Amino acid sequence: MIEANNILCVKGLKKSFGEREILKGIDFEVKKSDVVCIIGPSGSGKSTLIRCVNFLEEPTEGTIEYEGQEVHQAFKKLPLYRTKVGMVFQQFNLFNNMSVVENCMVGQVKVLHIDKEEARKTALQNLEYVGMAGYMNAKPSQLSGGQKQRVAIARALALKPEVLLMDEPTSALDPEMVGEVLTVMKKLADQGLTMVVVTHEMAFAKEVATKVIFIDQGVIAEQGTADDLFLHPQKQRTRDFLSRFNVLSHQNEEDK
C-alpha cells in the first residue's frame, strides 16, 4: 500500500541499452522532505536510475509515480513534470549563450509561461540564495565549476520544484570547489526540500541523508537510514564498498 506522504514511488524499474541490462528491478519510495542519497560503485546504474526518474531515459519496464499517480497519467507533458521534479546535472548543462540570470529565467518563461519581470525577480531571489546574485550578468564561461553548479541549482529552484534530483553534483568540480556546493545542498536539506542525490560524497550522505540506497550491479543491494548503512551495514558488499571511504564506525570494523 502506498503511503499518503510518498511523493515519489519507483516500482520494478528496469532499463536496458540493447542487450545490456543496466537496472534490474529497482523499488524505492521518497517521502516529502526526505534526502535520499544513492551510492554505489561506478557503473552500477546510479546515474541511469536518476535519469529514468526524470524521464531523460525512458524506463524499459516498471513505473514511476508522483504523488500516487503514474507520471504519464498525471502530466500530459514531461516538461511540466520536470518543473515538479527538477534536475541538477553533473556537467551543469547551462546555456552558454545566456547570462546567469537568463539561464534562471528561461524555464519559467517557456514552460511555466511566467512573464519576464516576475521570472527575473524569482531568478534573482534564487541566485541570492546560492550566493550568485553578484554574477547575474556573467556568462557561464566566466564562472568556476562551483559557481556554475550553484547557478544550475538556482535555475532548478526557480521552477519551485517539489523534488530536486541531483546527479553527482560535485563530481566535475575541483576539490576546493566541492564545499561551496555541498553547503548549498545542506541548506536546502535543512529547509525541508525533498532531494534525491546520486553522490560519492559519503560524509555528506552520512550527515544529511534520511535514507541511503546502495546500488550494486543494477540492483539495490541494501537501503536504510544513514545510521543503518554507515554504522550497521548488513551486507558484506556494502561493508567492502564503504571501507574505501573511511566512514564505517570503529565498532563495525571490530564486528566484521
C-alpha positions in Angstrom: 0.0 0.0 0.0 1.3 3.5 -0.9 1.7 5.8 2.0 -0.1 9.2 1.6 3.1 11.2 2.2 5.1 9.5 -0.5 5.9 12.0 -3.2 7.8 9.6 -5.5 7.5 5.9 -5.8 9.7 3.8 -8.1 8.4 0.2 -8.8 10.1 -2.6 -10.7 12.2 -0.2 -12.7 14.4 -1.8 -15.4 16.5 -0.2 -18.0 18.4 -1.8 -20.9 20.5 -0.4 -23.6 20.4 -3.0 -26.4 21.3 -6.4 -24.8 22.9 -4.8 -21.8 20.6 -4.6 -18.7 21.7 -1.7 -16.5 18.9 -1.6 -14.0 17.4 -5.0 -13.0 14.4 -4.1 -10.9 14.6 -1.1 -8.6 12.0 -0.3 -5.9 12.1 2.6 -3.5 9.9 5.4 -2.1 10.6 9.0 -1.4 8.6 10.9 1.3 8.2 14.6 1.5 11.3 16.3 3.0 13.4 13.1 2.5 17.0 13.4 1.5 17.7 10.2 -0.3 21.4 9.6 -1.2 22.1 6.9 -3.8 25.6 5.5 -3.6 27.5 2.7 -5.2 30.5 1.9 -7.4 31.0 3.4 -10.9 28.9 1.6 -13.5 26.3 0.3 -11.0 23.5 2.2 -12.6 23.1 5.2 -10.3 23.0 7.9 -13.0 20.8 5.8 -15.2 18.4 5.4 -12.4 18.1 9.2 -11.7 17.8 9.9 -15.4 14.9 7.4 -15.6 13.2 9.1 -12.6 13.3 12.4 -14.6 12.4 10.6 -17.9 15.6 11.7 -19.6 15.8 8.0 -20.2 12.6 6.0 -20.8 12.5 3.0 -18.5 12.3 -0.4 -20.2 10.0 -1.7 -17.5 8.4 -0.5 -14.3 6.5 2.6 -13.2 7.3 5.9 -11.6 4.6 7.6 -9.6 4.4 11.2 -8.5 2.0 11.8 -5.5 0.3 8.5 -6.1 -0.2 8.8 -9.9 1.8 7.3 -12.7 3.8 10.2 -14.2 2.4 9.9 -17.8 -1.1 9.9 -16.4 -0.6 12.8 -14.0 1.2 15.0 -16.6 0.3 15.5 -20.2 3.7 16.8 -21.0 7.0 15.8 -19.4 8.4 19.4 -19.1 5.6 20.1 -16.6 6.6 17.0 -14.6 10.2 18.3 -14.7 9.1 21.6 -13.1 7.8 19.5 -10.1 10.8 17.1 -10.2 13.8 19.2 -11.1 17.2 18.1 -12.1 20.8 19.3 -11.4 23.4 17.7 -13.7 26.9 16.6 -13.2 28.1 18.9 -16.0 25.9 21.9 -15.1 24.1 22.0 -18.6 23.9 25.8 -18.5 23.1 27.7 -21.8 26.5 29.3 -22.7 24.9 31.9 -24.9 22.8 33.2 -22.0 23.7 35.2 -18.9 23.4 33.7 -15.5 20.1 35.4 -14.8 18.7 34.5 -18.2 19.6 30.8 -17.5 17.4 31.1 -14.4 14.6 32.8 -16.3 14.2 30.7 -19.4 12.4 27.7 -17.9 10.0 29.9 -16.0 9.1 31.8 -19.2 9.0 28.9 -21.7 7.5 26.1 -19.5 5.5 27.9 -16.8 4.6 30.9 -19.0 5.5 33.4 -16.3 6.1 37.0 -17.5 9.7 38.1 -17.8 9.6 40.6 -15.0 8.3 38.1 -12.5 10.7 35.4 -13.8 13.6 37.8 -13.3 12.5 38.5 -9.8 12.3 34.8 -8.9 15.7 34.2 -10.7 17.4 36.9 -8.6 15.9 35.6 -5.4 17.3 32.1 -6.1 20.7 33.4 -7.2 20.9 35.4 -4.0 20.0 32.1 -2.1 23.0 30.3 -3.6 25.3 33.3 -3.3 25.5 34.1 -7.1 23.4 37.2 -7.4 26.6 39.3 -8.0 27.3 37.3 -11.1 23.8 37.7 -12.7 25.1 39.3 -15.9 28.1 37.0 -16.3 28.2 34.2 -18.9 28.8 30.6 -17.8 32.2 30.6 -19.5 33.3 33.3 -17.0 32.5 31.2 -13.9 34.3 28.5 -12.0 32.9 25.0 -11.8 31.5 25.6 -8.3 29.9 28.8 -9.4 28.3 27.1 -12.4 26.8 24.4 -10.3 25.4 26.9 -7.8 23.8 28.7 -10.8 22.4 25.3 -12.0 20.9 24.8 -8.6 19.4 28.3 -8.6 17.9 27.6 -12.1 16.3 24.4 -10.8 14.9 26.1 -7.7 13.4 28.9 -9.8 10.8 26.5 -11.1 9.7 25.8 -7.5 10.2 22.0 -7.6 8.7 19.7 -5.1 11.6 17.3 -5.5 15.2 18.1 -6.7 17.2 15.3 -8.3 21.0 15.7 -8.4 23.3 13.5 -10.5 26.7 13.6 -8.8 26.6 17.4 -8.5 30.2 17.7 -7.2 32.0 15.1 -9.2 33.0 17.5 -12.0 34.4 20.0 -9.5 37.9 20.7 -8.3 38.2 19.6 -4.6 38.3 23.2 -3.3 35.0 24.0 -5.0 33.1 21.0 -3.6 32.5 22.6 -0.3 30.6 25.6 -1.7 28.1 23.3 -3.5 27.7 21.0 -0.5 26.9 24.0 1.7 24.0 25.0 -0.6 22.8 21.4 -0.6 22.9 21.2 3.2 21.0 24.4 3.4 18.3 23.0 1.1 18.0 19.9 3.2 17.8 21.9 6.4 14.9 23.8 4.9 13.0 20.6 4.1 13.4 20.4 0.3 12.9 16.8 -0.9 16.1 15.7 -2.6 17.3 12.5 -4.4 21.1 12.8 -4.7 23.5 10.4 -6.6 26.7 11.1 -4.8 30.2 9.8 -3.9 30.4 12.4 -1.0 30.0 9.8 1.8 30.4 12.4 4.6 27.5 14.4 3.1 25.3 11.3 2.9 26.2 10.2 6.4 25.4 13.7 7.8 22.4 14.7 5.8 20.6 11.7 4.3 17.3 10.4 5.8 17.7 7.4 3.5 20.7 5.8 1.8 20.4 3.4 -1.1 23.4 1.3 -2.1 23.2 0.2 -5.7 25.5 -2.6 -7.0 25.3 -4.2 -10.4 21.9 -2.7 -11.2 20.1 -3.8 -8.1 19.5 -2.3 -4.6 21.9 -4.3 -2.5 20.9 -2.5 0.7 19.0 0.5 1.9 18.1 2.2 5.1 18.8 5.2 7.3 22.3 6.7 7.2 22.9 5.1 10.6 21.8 1.7 9.2 24.2 1.8 6.3 27.2 3.6 7.8 27.1 2.2 11.3 25.4 -1.2 10.8 25.6 -2.4 7.2 24.1 -5.8 6.8 25.8 -7.0 3.6 29.5 -7.7 3.2 29.4 -6.0 -0.2 28.2 -2.8 1.4 30.9 -3.0 4.1 33.6 -3.6 1.4 32.4 -0.5 -0.6 32.1 1.8 2.4 35.5 0.7 3.8 37.2 2.6 0.9 35.8 5.9 2.2 36.7 5.5 5.9 33.1 6.1 7.0 32.5 2.9 8.9 32.4 3.1 12.7 35.2 1.5 14.6 32.6 -0.7 16.3 31.5 -2.0 13.0 35.1 -2.7 11.9 35.5 -4.8 15.1 32.3 -6.7 14.3 33.5 -7.7 10.8 
